Amino acid sequence: MSMWQESKLPSPGHAYDEQLSGQRTTPIPGEQPSGVYITEIYANDDEWPADKQAELYSYFEIMNTGSEAVDLNGEYDFVYVQRHSAQRMQLTIRQYDEANGRGSGQLNSSDDCVLGPGEVAVVWAYPTGYSGEYDAEQGKGETFPTEADFRAARNISDDVTVFITAENGDLSDRKGGLEIYTEPTGDETRGELVCRYLWNGGQGNDIDLKEGKSVDLKISHEGPLMAVKQMKATPSPGTVSEDQYTFPQGSGDPPTVSLSDSE
């Protein structure tokens, strides 16, 4: 057997078509996907401060493919996966508020983090654990990067919403993961898994992002594991193509061959 993916979380009872080398084709659903999905991950930032204590501008991109606005914290759970230990860390989506400065301890409000139907947002992995000094011009000084610095560094247009999350600081540039679940109900500890992606920015046969490059993702009709559109892509926060959030055309059934009676 050849390796399909390495260092991934277990998924007992589920096999993807690619693992079966074309011996099975999963039918494509008739309805298009509706929910909040991860469409890009930029975890290996090339914007380092002088003391190299943090990667300042790592982010992930999300899209609401549904027909109604969603409260990101009220309707979904965002989870960071530490792949070396398989531990999960709950992430809170927040508004950026420059008045809170570096935000250590009194982070910005998690209220009104709403994503409209068809909208894309960029979630900045706000490096609150960074204890050094930073200046947007010189890489040193007493100021800490602001949302304006982040937008400028990553070339994000003003019409794209930027949120922050700060529980994990910057995203791990080696092996990490992100998951989105629906909000649990009743006695559930976790809701339904909507999407998941685990990346490798270190070493191995499946490196999908590297310094200064991102991985672009697309929704899979086979299950919650996001498919890769492009590895080691040029970062494009706030820009999503149609093939990333829609299922491909066609039934997904394998082609059939029949003989014609005509001469």
PyMOL commands that set and color helices and strands:
alter all, ss='L'
color gray80, all
select helices_A, chain A and resi 17-20+72-75+98-100+147-154+242-245
alter helices_A, ss='H'
color red, helices_A
select strands_A, chain A and resi 36-42+59-64+70-71+76-82+87-91+114-115+120-125+161-165+175-182+193-200+214-218+227-233
alter strands_A, ss='S'
color yellow, strands_A
deselect
rebuild
show_as cartoon
